[in-house]
Amino acid sequence: MIATIRGVLAARVGDAIILETDGGVGYEITVPLGVLERLPAVGARCALHTELVVREDGWTLFGFDRPGDRVIFQRLLMASGFGPKLALALLSGLGPDRTVRSIQGKDIAALSTVPGIGRKKAERLILELQDRFKDVVVEPGARTSSAAEEAARALGALGYPPAQADEAVRAAVAGGGEADAATLIRRALQILTAPKGGRA
């Protein structure tokens, strides 16, 4: 089990980062949007709590900047028919705290706003996981959604496919420094509307 990795942020690659340890090993780690936004600039040191998911088609490392977020990711994987991609989409779309509040509060509407999670999957999540988050302490309204999470949802509301919106926001985060949701939406729209073969 690879529980934590500490080193230098060597690169940002789509929905993942490359974290190079002091021993010279570079780990590719997939992270939620909120984590990607909070990471330091390339070349800076950072540490992530990681979860290794082993499947028939390969091994994937997922990373989180809070140990509690890793626990939430692990619990989400306990739901039947709920793999790491959907878990990551949920954490990217709602954020860890709101995800837990939505499951505990039986908020089907909130859960259903996440790409790939319709009403039936939301109901299944609540049914199977409501009791599994009793030991996870989340204050009402704690930690609002990050600017990146808000930007991704806004692009989805404009009609962009979830995967395309997520990719554009990740590129917008990687291409600039800290920014509010409006700035990230503007950058992402420039990326989405740029002629093929180049970006605005």
N, C-alpha and C positions, 0 to 999 in steps of 0.2 A: 504493500500500500504506500503510495506517494502522498503524504499528508500535507506537506508544505514545501515550497521551493523559494529560495532567496537568491537574488543575483541582479544582473543588469538587464534592463529592458532593451533588448537588441533590435527589435522590429515590431511593427504592427502589420499584420497580414490578414486583411478581410475581417472575419469575426474572431480572429485569434491574435495572439502575441507570441513572440519568441523571447523567452527568459533564459539568459545564459548565466550558469552558475560560475562560481570562482574556479571550479575544476575544469571549466571549458566546455561543459555539456549544455547544449541549447535545447530547451523544452518548448514545444509548441503547445500553447494552452488556450482553449476556447473560453471566452468570458462573456458575461451578460453586458448589455449596453451600459448600464450604470457603472460597472467596474471599469470598462474601457474608458469611460469619460473621466473617471477619477484617477486613473493611472498617471504617473509622471511622464515627462518627455522621454523620448528615446535616448538612451545613454545614461539615464538615471537608475539608481538602485531601487528595488522594490521587493516585496515578498507577498506571496499568495498562498491561501489555503486551497488545496487541490483535492479533486476527486477523480480517480481513474475509473472510467467506464469501459469494460471489456465486452465487446460484441463480436459476432461472427465475422463482420466486415471490417473489423479493426479495433484498435485501442485509442481512446480519446481522453485527454486530460482537460478537466474543466477547472477554472480558477475563480476565487472569490477573495475580496479584500477584508471580509469579516468572517470569523469562524462560524457565527450563527447562520450566515447566508449559505454556507456549505451544508450545514445541518438541514436547512429548509430544502435545498436541492436534493439531498439524500432522501428525505421524506417524500418528496414529490414522485421520485422514482418508484416508490412502493405501490402507487396506484396502478391497477391493471390497465395495460394498453397505453401506458404513459411513459414514453422514452425520454432520453436526455434532450432531444431537440425540442420537444414540447415543454419540458421543464425549463429549458433555457429561454424559450419564447415567452413563457409566463413571467420569469424573473426579469426579462428585458422589457416586457410590456407594462407590467404593474409594479415591479420592484419587489424585493423580498417581503418587506413589512406589510404592504397592501395585499400581497398574495395570501399571507397568513390570515390577515383580518377578513379577507373575502371568503376564505374557506371556513373559518370559525363562525362568521356571520351569515353563512349560507347565501352569499351575494352572487347569485347565478349571473346576473346582468354584467357585473364587473368582470368575472372570469370569462364570460363569453365574448368579451371585446378583444381577447387575445387571439391572434391568428392560429388557426388549427384547433381551437377549442370551442366547439359549439355548445348548445344547451345540454346535450346528453353527456358530453365529456365533463362539463362543469358539474352536473348533478352527480356523476360518478366520483369526481374528485372530492366533493363535499361528503358523500356517503362513506367513502373509504378512508378519508384522511382527517375528518373533523376531529376525531379523538386523538390523533397522532401528534397534534400540535399543542396539546394542553400544557406541555412543559416549555413551550417557546413563548417568552414574554415579549409582547408587542404592545406598546402604549397606543391608545386611540389617536389616530392621525399622525403617528410618529414618522419622521423622515419622509417628507413629501417626495413625489417622483422627481427624478433628475431631469435636467433639461433635455438630455438625449432621449429619455423615455417619453417625455411629452412631445418632442419633435417627431418621433416615430409614429406615435398615435395620431398626431395631426396630419401627417402625410397619408396615413391610412384612411383618415376621414375625407381626404381630398380625392380618394379613389385609387391611389397607388397600391399595387400588390404588396402585401406585408413583407415578403422577402426583399423586394426591391426597395421599399422604404427603409427597412432595417439596414441594408447594405449602404444606401446613400447617407444615412445618418452616421454610420460608422466611419465612412470616408470623410464626412464633414468634421467629425470629432478628431480624426487623425490628421486632417489637413490644417487645423488651426488650434489655437490655444483655448483657454477657458472661454465659454460663451453661454449666453442664455438660450432658452428654447427658440425665441424668434430668430436669433442669429443662426442657429443650427438649421432651422427650417429653411431660411434663405440660402444658406450654403448648399443644403441638400437639394433644393429645387434647382439650383444652378447646375449641379451634377446630373440630376435627372433629365434636365432639358437641354444639356449640352449635345452638340452634334456627335454622332458616333465617331470614335477614333480620337476624341479630345474632350476636354472639360472646359466649361466657361470659367 
